[in-house]
Amino acid sequence: MVVGSIPTRPTNSEERARLLLRSRDCYERGDWDDAFNALRPADAEGPLDAADLHRLAWSAGLTRDEHMLATTEVTAIRRR
């Protein structure tokens, strides 16, 4: 960001907003690892809303734990 002619660093809220936009785009494309890597620091800056928390959980599960999807499917079947 540039104020007048003096470059400044983005504020934490600007950086968080950029990370959230990036994470949502990555998630929609199925780039789970990139979505996770953008959501983690955004979460560290402040609580995620429900939709972003859902994206974080799924992107973590799809890149960090190969059993997450299978376990979620079994849980859904058992609830029927």
ChimeraX attribute file (.defattr): number of C-alpha atoms within 10 A of each C-alpha:
attribute: neighborCount
match mode: 1-to-1
recipient: residues
	/A:1	10
	/A:2	9
	/A:3	7
	/A:4	7
	/A:5	6
	/A:6	7
	/A:7	9
	/A:8	10
	/A:9	9
	/A:10	12
	/A:11	10
	/A:12	12
	/A:13	12
	/A:14	12
	/A:15	15
	/A:16	20
	/A:17	13
	/A:18	14
	/A:19	20
	/A:20	21
	/A:21	15
	/A:22	16
	/A:23	27
	/A:24	21
	/A:25	14
	/A:26	19
	/A:27	22
	/A:28	11
	/A:29	10
	/A:30	13
	/A:31	16
	/A:32	22
	/A:33	18
	/A:34	17
	/A:35	27
	/A:36	25
	/A:37	17
	/A:38	22
	/A:39	28
	/A:40	17
	/A:41	14
	/A:42	22
	/A:43	17
	/A:44	10
	/A:45	13
	/A:46	11
	/A:47	10
	/A:48	17
	/A:49	10
	/A:50	9
	/A:51	10
	/A:52	18
	/A:53	15
	/A:54	12
	/A:55	21
	/A:56	24
	/A:57	14
	/A:58	19
	/A:59	24
	/A:60	20
	/A:61	18
	/A:62	18
	/A:63	15
	/A:64	13
	/A:65	11
	/A:66	11
	/A:67	10
	/A:68	15
	/A:69	13
	/A:70	9
	/A:71	11
	/A:72	12
	/A:73	10
	/A:74	10
	/A:75	11
	/A:76	9
	/A:77	9
	/A:78	8
	/A:79	6
	/A:80	5
